[in-house]
């Protein structure tokens, strides 16, 4: 029964994970966001008060 022999399957598992861990992280870390995050201006944070009668 070849399923009980872990030698080739374990080697395939280890080598595939090593390849994934060596190839994918550099590609992900080199990704640059398309829009730079900017701090909101102080004028946008000001809100107008509502002067509505409540009665």
C-alpha positions in Angstrom: 0.0 0.0 0.0 1.9 3.1 -1.2 -0.2 5.5 1.0 1.6 4.2 4.1 5.0 5.2 2.8 5.4 8.9 3.9 8.8 9.4 2.3 7.9 10.7 -1.2 4.7 12.5 -0.1 6.5 14.3 2.8 9.3 15.4 0.5 6.8 16.7 -2.0 5.0 18.6 0.8 8.1 20.1 2.2 9.5 21.2 -1.2 6.2 22.7 -2.4 6.0 24.7 0.9 9.6 25.9 0.5 8.9 27.0 -3.0 5.7 28.8 -2.0 7.4 30.5 0.9 10.4 31.7 -1.3 8.4 32.9 -4.3 5.1 34.4 -3.0 6.3 36.7 -0.1 8.7 38.8 -2.2 6.0 39.3 -4.8 3.4 40.4 -2.2 5.9 42.7 -0.4 6.9 44.5 -3.6 3.2 45.5 -4.2 2.6 49.2 -4.0 -0.8 50.6 -3.2 -2.3 52.6 -6.1 -3.6 55.5 -3.9 -1.4 57.0 -1.3 -3.1 57.5 2.1 -3.4 61.1 2.9 -4.4 62.7 6.2 -7.9 64.4 6.0 -7.8 68.1 6.1 -9.1 70.1 9.1 -11.8 71.8 7.0 -13.4 68.5 6.1 -13.7 67.5 9.7 -15.7 70.6 10.6 -19.5 69.9 10.6 -22.3 72.4 10.5 -24.7 72.4 13.3 -28.4 72.0 12.7 -30.5 74.9 13.8 -33.8 73.1 13.5 -36.6 73.7 16.0 -37.2 70.6 18.0 -40.8 71.4 19.0 
